[in-house]
Amino acid sequence: MEQENRINKAMESLEGIQRAKVPADGFEKIQQKLADQRKQQQQPAGSWMKVAAVVALVVCSNVWAISNYLTSESTATEDTNYPQLMTDFNLYDNE
């Protein structure tokens, strides 16, 4: 019984309400907003070129740094001071 009273009260509260009216240009506004969002989401092709240029610069600088490191390491082992030290201290007979 109490449940029926609640249902009746809810139905009575709906009396006199009107349906919502759709604006005449509502559909066009929705389409325009969707088109504007698509334009904002699209990135220009130039931005990808900038990213590619930065990646290429980083890769080239790393290759250059590694090649310089390896070159300096190979020249460090061939030090010219060792033969002079060997003759000064007579470590080996060089006769």
C-alpha positions in Angstrom: 0.0 0.0 0.0 2.7 2.4 1.0 4.6 1.6 -2.2 1.5 2.4 -4.3 1.2 5.7 -2.5 4.8 6.6 -3.5 4.2 5.6 -7.1 1.0 7.7 -7.2 2.8 10.7 -5.7 5.6 10.4 -8.3 3.0 10.2 -11.1 1.1 13.2 -9.8 4.2 15.2 -9.6 4.7 14.7 -13.3 1.4 16.2 -14.2 1.6 19.6 -15.9 5.2 19.2 -17.1 5.9 20.0 -20.7 8.2 18.2 -23.2 11.5 19.9 -23.8 11.7 21.9 -27.0 14.6 21.4 -29.3 16.3 24.6 -30.6 15.9 25.0 -34.4 19.6 25.2 -35.0 20.7 22.6 -32.4 21.9 20.0 -34.9 24.0 22.6 -36.8 25.6 23.7 -33.5 26.6 20.2 -32.6 28.1 19.6 -36.1 30.1 22.8 -35.8 31.5 21.9 -32.4 32.5 18.5 -33.7 34.3 20.1 -36.7 36.1 22.6 -34.5 37.3 19.8 -32.2 38.7 17.8 -35.2 40.5 20.9 -36.4 42.1 21.4 -33.0 43.2 17.7 -32.8 44.9 17.6 -36.1 48.6 18.6 -35.9 50.3 20.2 -38.8 52.9 18.1 -40.7 55.7 20.6 -39.7 55.6 19.5 -36.1 56.5 15.9 -37.0 59.5 17.3 -39.0 60.7 19.2 -35.9 60.5 16.0 -33.8 62.4 14.0 -36.5 65.1 16.8 -36.7 65.6 16.7 -32.9 65.9 12.9 -32.9 68.4 13.0 -35.7 70.4 15.6 -33.9 70.5 13.5 -30.7 71.5 10.4 -32.6 74.3 12.1 -34.6 75.7 13.8 -31.5 75.8 10.5 -29.7 77.6 8.8 -32.6 80.1 11.7 -32.7 80.7 11.5 -29.0 81.3 7.7 -29.0 83.6 7.9 -32.0 85.7 10.6 -30.3 85.8 8.6 -27.1 87.0 5.5 -28.9 89.6 7.5 -30.9 91.0 9.1 -27.8 91.1 5.8 -26.0 93.1 4.2 -28.7 95.6 7.0 -28.8 96.0 6.9 -25.0 97.3 3.4 -25.1 99.9 4.3 -27.6 101.7 6.8 -25.4 105.1 7.9 -26.6 106.5 8.3 -23.0 106.9 4.6 -22.4 110.0 4.1 -24.6 111.7 7.0 -22.9 110.9 5.6 -19.5 112.3 2.2 -20.5 115.6 3.7 -21.6 115.9 6.0 -18.6 115.4 3.2 -16.1 117.1 0.5 -18.1 114.1 -1.8 -17.8 115.0 -3.8 -20.9 118.3 -4.2 -22.6 117.8 -2.3 -25.8 121.3 -2.9 -27.1 
